[in-house]
């Protein structure tokens, strides 16, 4: 059960971080990453993050542990969502 929580937590973190990068990439907008800020880099970074999140969630076996997997996802997505909402990106300004 703790493996389900940990993997779902990682899926939440990775998925929540990947979404803005993927969205900026497919809309051809620049957005900072550690690899650069071009739309293509963001698309690849977002796609990679979403793929890793899906693999983590698959490994969490959410069908066997639905409540625990949902809890892990929610707890993982919250800090990353707050991080992005607060504007803590490379070169961000208030």
C-alpha positions as CSV (number, residue, x, y, z in Angstrom):
1,X,0.0,0.0,0.0
2,X,2.8,2.5,0.8
3,X,4.2,1.9,-2.7
4,X,0.9,2.9,-4.2
5,X,0.9,6.2,-2.2
6,X,4.5,6.9,-3.1
7,X,4.1,6.2,-6.8
8,X,0.8,8.2,-6.9
9,X,2.5,11.1,-5.1
10,X,5.3,11.1,-7.7
11,X,2.7,10.9,-10.5
12,X,0.9,14.0,-9.0
13,X,4.2,15.9,-8.8
14,X,5.3,15.0,-12.3
15,X,2.0,15.5,-13.9
16,X,1.3,18.8,-12.3
17,X,4.8,20.0,-13.3
18,X,4.5,18.7,-16.8
19,X,1.1,20.2,-17.7
20,X,2.2,23.9,-18.0
21,X,5.3,22.9,-20.0
22,X,3.2,20.8,-22.4
23,X,0.6,23.5,-22.7
24,X,3.1,26.2,-23.4
25,X,4.9,24.0,-26.0
26,X,1.8,23.1,-28.0
27,X,0.7,26.8,-28.1
28,X,4.3,27.8,-29.2
29,X,4.9,29.9,-26.2
30,X,8.3,30.3,-24.4
31,X,8.4,29.0,-20.8
32,X,11.5,28.4,-18.7
33,X,12.9,24.9,-18.1
34,X,16.3,23.8,-17.0
35,X,16.9,22.8,-20.7
36,X,15.9,26.2,-22.2
37,X,12.7,27.9,-22.9
38,X,11.8,27.2,-26.5
39,X,8.4,25.8,-27.3
40,X,9.9,22.6,-28.7
41,X,11.9,22.0,-25.5
42,X,8.7,22.7,-23.4
43,X,6.7,20.2,-25.5
44,X,9.3,17.5,-25.1
45,X,9.7,18.3,-21.3
46,X,5.9,18.3,-20.8
47,X,5.4,15.1,-22.8
48,X,8.2,13.4,-20.9
49,X,6.8,14.4,-17.6
50,X,3.3,13.3,-18.5
51,X,4.6,9.9,-19.7
52,X,6.6,9.4,-16.5
53,X,3.5,10.4,-14.4
54,X,1.4,7.9,-16.3
55,X,4.0,5.2,-15.7
56,X,4.2,6.0,-12.0
57,X,0.4,6.0,-11.7
58,X,0.3,2.6,-13.6
59,X,2.8,1.2,-11.1
60,X,0.6,2.5,-8.2
61,X,-2.2,0.1,-9.2
62,X,-5.0,2.6,-8.6
63,X,-7.6,-0.1,-9.2
64,X,-6.3,-2.1,-6.1
65,X,-5.8,1.0,-4.0
66,X,-8.2,3.7,-5.3
67,X,-8.4,5.8,-2.2
68,X,-4.7,5.7,-1.4
69,X,-3.8,6.4,-5.0
70,X,-6.1,9.4,-5.1
71,X,-4.7,10.7,-1.9
72,X,-1.1,10.3,-3.2
73,X,-2.0,12.1,-6.4
74,X,-3.7,15.0,-4.6
75,X,-0.9,15.4,-2.1
76,X,1.7,15.3,-4.9
77,X,0.0,17.8,-7.1
78,X,-0.7,20.4,-4.5
79,X,2.9,21.6,-3.8
80,X,3.8,21.6,-7.5
81,X,0.6,23.5,-8.2
82,X,1.4,26.0,-5.5
83,X,4.9,26.3,-6.9
84,X,3.7,27.2,-10.3
85,X,0.9,29.4,-9.1
86,X,3.3,31.5,-7.0
87,X,5.4,32.1,-10.1
88,X,8.6,30.4,-9.0
89,X,9.9,29.8,-12.4
90,X,13.3,30.8,-13.8
91,X,13.3,34.5,-14.6
92,X,9.7,35.0,-13.4
93,X,8.8,38.5,-12.2
94,X,6.0,39.7,-9.9
